Amino acid sequence: MSLNVPGLVVMVLFYLLVLGTGIWASVKSKRMQKSSQGDQTEITLLGNRGISLVVGVFTMTATFVGGGFIMGLTEVVYTPTMGLTWAVMPASAALSFIVGGLFFAKTMRDRRYVTMMDPFQIKYGNAISAVLSLALLISDIIWVTGTLIGLGATMAVILDLPYSVCIWISASVAIIYTLLGGLYSVAYTDIIQLTLIFLSLWLCVPFIFMNTHSTDITKTAFNFTYQAPWVGSVDKERAWRWIDNFLILSLGNLGYQDFHQRTLSAASSATARITCFVAAPLIFILGIPGVLIGAVAASTDWNTTAYGSPNPYERGEASQVLPIVLQHLTPQYISIIGIGAIAAAVMSSTDSALLSAASIFTSNIYKNMMRTTASARELQWVIRATVVLAGLAGTALTFVHNSVMFFWILGSGITYTVMFPQLVCVLFFHVSNGYGSIVGLVVAVVMRVLSGEPTIGLPVVLHFPGCTLENGVYVQHAPVQTICMLSNMCVTLLFSYLASLIFNRGLIPGRWDVFKVKIDKPPKEPTLVSNGATKTDEKEHRVDEIELMLTANQSD
């Protein structure tokens, strides 16, 4: 196969459009910095807390409709061992928006946090905040890696460009416009990208359905034709894993700075909540094309196509089924439009992760720990440097491992089992403190590591009920990550309460209270009585009289 020149031209035009939008937004951001009296860092990271409802809905939705969302949805529906019943991404993302809007958006926006790490820094101090901030930085870099892998592989299939070239070009464009304009560039390019995702995918669907190599998807939904029915099923053995996956994809999103950055940048608390509620149904609509394409792929006789036999699943290429469908079941010009949709989806998630990493490092690590006297200009350069370094790190990791699932497991382990329960405790439970947080973190990490993960080569040491030996490898059937998440939360609250109890009752000297959980009782304020004296004065006078009487009696 030779280089797809028309496809390459279209992709260059798309990148120029996105880059131009980002540059325009950066000019808008600089004008606001000059005219506004507000904090320049907040203007860059949060758009001066003035993102409107419409822009907010676009950027919130685009952030989570990434390459992993579109390609992963198609892959799951197509995979014979899974099917539609396992394609929970749209429902789980919508649930995360609703939960975030109900419980997190107003609470955090009203307190005017800059990042989701602010409550940790305020309540627990710098030590624990530093550990959690580094964990979030790693999760954002992993997010960048996962999205770029999907794009690189897709462009390599359709455009016949080298994998490394595709990844570096896409990463460079995302880094440049994020670098120039901060949240304004990310938000306004998200509008272009989400519009392109919607139009491109829905334009591809009719052509995919009209191909002559596929059977009617209504006939293959519940019947074995070329493979197992694409609707799929959840058997008894895998029910807990289904629940685990659903909760990871829903509540785990609330452990990312990307989500909270959108609500914190909203013009008001009400706007932040409405943004979440409006984005929830939109993500369902954007998930429909991926489901339909996966269903067509499962209903296709691949032996009659140029792709040939065996099918993508048997070749181990199920993760690339979307670009394969575009390449072999649609005209060339339609496949080019489809790759544009995937590129837009990937870049809309990549830029969000880059800005998220810059926010955490600049605000919570550099400004609050390393350089408390840093000037606004210095912080701007720190933001730019972090965007570049996070982008380079995420891009470099794509050459270490090329599995999206590998990085997804690593990322979810941080956001769902570590960050989400810690965020719930620090925001909604007054009893939580640094001691409980440390113990909860240690327990969650140890349990997750000992639980194992065959996908990334981590052996199972801690066997939960239902753990079985399959092809020489132990496989957990229990909801492992949910168990670790709940253990983190419960242990944090339990040890926070015990630590508070021990220090406040004086069982351990107060000088050992590193996290300052001991409550100092305020001195009793004297209360005035009618003659101008205080109750305290009256008590002291009575004590003096009693002491005089006792002294007189002793003298007698």
Salt bridges, closest charged atoms under 4 A:
ASP39 OD2 - LYS367 NZ 3.81
GLU42 OE1 - ARG49 NE 3.18
ASP110 OD2 - LYS106 NZ 2.75
ASP235 OD2 - ARG238 NE 3.29
GLU378 OE1 - ARG371 NH2 2.80
GLU453 OE1 - ARG448 NH2 3.02
GLU470 OE2 - HIS477 NE2 2.94
GLU545 OE2 - HIS541 NE2 2.99
